[in-house]
Amino acid sequence: MRNKIRDSLFRLARKDVIDFLNDHEEDLLQIFREELKAVDDRIPEENLFIDIRMVPLGEELMLAVLSALKRFMQEV
């Protein structure tokens, strides 16, 4: 019973959640960039196996995650 209620609520809110993610995507990316920059600054370069710029890589990963979430919400 609880799962049915949760699933019904999700179906009702799905479009709003997708719209919210679309409306605030740049804000989320900016926060994510800042957090990745902090991670990048904390890790000494000599401890890295290869020189990776975390922010551009993380941004691409975040965009992929957002796309996957939106796609999942649309297809479920």
N, C-alpha and C positions, 0 to 999 in steps of 0.2 A: 504494500500500500504506500509506504513511504517513498519508494523508488518511483512509483507512478506519479505521485504528486510532484516530486523533484523534476522528473522528466517533462511533465506538463508545464511546470513553471519555466523550465529551460526553453521549451518550444515557444512559449509566450514572449520571453525576454530576448531570445536569440538575435533578432534583427536589431534591437536596441543596443545589445552588447557589441555587435559588429559595427554599428554606426558610431558607438562610443570609441571603439578602437580606431576607426578611420578618422574620426574628428581629433583624436588626441595622439595620433601616431608620432607626429614630430616631437611633441612634449616627451613622450615615452622614450623616443630615440635619444633625445638630448640628455635625459637623466641617465640612460644606459651608457651613453658615450662618457659622461662624467665619471660614472662608477668604473668603467673599463680603464679610463685614464688613471684613476687612483690605483687600480690593480697593476697597471703597467708601471706606474711610478714606484710601487712597493717591491717589485721583483727586480733585483739587480740583473743587468744584462749578462753578466758573466755566468749566471745560473740558468740561463735559457739555453736550450739546445740549438735553437735557430733564432735569428733576429726577426721577430714578428711584431708588427705594429698592431697592438691589441684593439685599438679603437676602430679602425676600418674593418678589421676582421669581425669584431663583435657586432658592429652595425649591420653587416651583411647577415650574420647569424640571427640577429634580432628581427630583421625584416623577414627572414625565412620562417622564424617562429611565429611571427604575427600572421603571415600568409597562411601558415599551416593551421593556426587557431581559427582564423576566419573561414577557411575552407572546410574545416571540420564542423564548425557551427552551421554552415550552410548545407552540408551534406547529411548531417545526422537527422 
